[in-house]
């Protein structure tokens, strides 16, 4: 599925190999991988980066996918510097992994981080993985080199131990800087593995990996070639439990993020950058769609409220939307023994261990439901309340769970005056009380009318719609 | 009772002529008396007793699980047995107790078989003598047989002055000796280059190697994944077929087993061989072949011909390359498979903790014998990037040619091939060790290892006694997955040759009742 989503050519026959090396977290002394013939090759991943300062200036870039391969995970090494020992956690050893190899088509940390972000969204949409970097569900290693334009690629270093897209970008940029600095000072770049030091904000060489290794690749004798079929090549009478039909899977590919964003723009007339923002937060899109379903307010209004106000509150208090349903399990199972990558918590150096079965405690869910926001926006749409009143209601919704917007509105007496006549009387009264301001308006001072509006609002305890006030005032002033 | 076939004993159990615990006691007592053979590394007395008691309960209720219920068996010590030490006759795994049963072991236990113990072998199944394990060599029971001793003009009641005792062959020597000495009715061996058939021939028992992919390797500690198969050792062909019926079939834990369902079967009794075509590969007429074996081979061919079968000479042209090819592929896979023994998770770990590398090196030096280390080094050499193409890939290509040789021969109408199993009868240990393991393996595997490279089924059937009074076996090689047909023909042949029973009475004065060759007329074989 992932291969298809990334426009790869799926190899109908792929092979497994053993990659041999000795390391404490590799219990078999070899890793099963797909070196000779991986399952998918030659794809591409499109992502959008900001060209300039303005969020609307986005351009689409592509990074080529070299291949996707299936392989085994190793265990986990925890280095205890204090006691000069290494602790080995073998819980994840042997579990199946999917490795996506990208070509060196990206040129800075931001491009890489954005590409990875887009890949995460795709993997989540497909159900292949939750792809949460902090939880180790998605691990990224960066290979970085610099060269003068026109010359071949320089010597590369590999940077590991990155557990967020942000740090990935930082690590890459700092490594680029370091390499340029080294080369400009006449030194050479070593082909080595480095890790990113979060505190120092730069890369450091890793002790363990040294020199070039001969992995003595050998075909994995216990796993026959992996054969996939398409409708044309499916053997007759084949047991559907035993064969995988690429065409069948292709037909059932879920909507990819780029499609989803396109649809949002078309359907709701929102700006592209808004569609990105909606997809970037887990569960936000679904929240948005649920609100839209239950209100007749304009989509643009909904978009604005969800992205600015709702999201703002969420971020301020570090909450998650928690509206996302469980990701479905990857349906592409094959008939040999290979597990899926399950969420594992990441271990910081020297910190306590989490058991592999516990999920990391995530943020608490937001207190405002789509239904509540929908109701609020409907009130606003009907002009039952003013904009500023709506914001007050929202704050109250956030604080006190269980109350509906309508309840809050009546509790706090935030209903807009519906009685136009009464409002006209107030306007008239204000105009009487402030002849100087009226004169200013008539003289052409445009800002003066706002003062009048403000006075009327005050008189109505903010329970009037400023737009309506302005209309009435203008009508009176012109008569 | 111990001299009977599996089916006969099974019938006796069902009819209540003997109980599982009685049978267990007889076998156990014989195991103890034959301890000097060194056939067993671990005797699982208590476990087996419990199994026997459970079996007895089942028989009392009339709910026996099948033909194997209550039958004592033995398993080569490179199969994982849950809760029972599994060593592969190596320091590396001394004290290692697996948490699970190999699939084939589980299948036997599910049928109610009684696991008497784990048998001795060459370390990690590398060898053709069962002489190179850390628990010492296995002695061929025929060294103590009346037939052998009479020929050597030794006093029948001689002490175990066995300084010149004979090897069993290998690497499943312990299993072969256990079966030959009547301590169990069937034993599991493994066969990578002949390790089941070779000791079977030297010990005068039936050694069967199933088609690759027919029987699960899950739990068989691997030597060469693309050639290993579990092997079956029994005292007659019919028994081997019975055990195969229990073991064969797809195992989801072993992706190299075929999916086709296997139906249980009974071997038909062949009476007419006139429709058969027997192939005699001319390249197997090796100069090192002893004249005795050659003569029996010839006689066997003539026997088939005289009974109406078509016997023709065939050619397997790439035979001469098979030893070298086998050596490259075997050592390469060995190097890979042995990489897991690093002392970290299980098995032996040395005392050095200066660094991980130092620990690996010492652990592996202490844990493995020379033979294993030699093969690891060779294998890694062949797998190096600069050598891979010239050695490993080339050997794979040659392997394909060798396998095709067999395909071509079978396609031309041949049903089975008839060849020797070994170059000669069993040699004394003192003579055997004059050459190193690698040389011996290269010599002794000559007739057997091409079969492993082609993944074909093969069986060694004891034919007759040599001039020294020692067993000689001949090998039948069948088409892939035609194991039943192969065994059917072998069964016919076995009936024709009437191989004599080993006479060990003199050695076990107080156990002579065990060895009475009873007349079997009264035993009913109905289920």
Interface residues (C-beta under 8 A of the other chain):
Chain A: X18 X20 X22 X24 X27 X28 X29 X30 X86 X88 X90 X214 X216 X217 X218 X221 X222 X223 X224 X242 X335 X336 X337
Chain B: X224 X225 X226 X252 X253 X254 X255 X256 X259 X332 X333 X335 X336 X338 X339 X340 X341 X342 X344 X345 X356 X357 X360 X380 X383 X384 X385 X388 X392
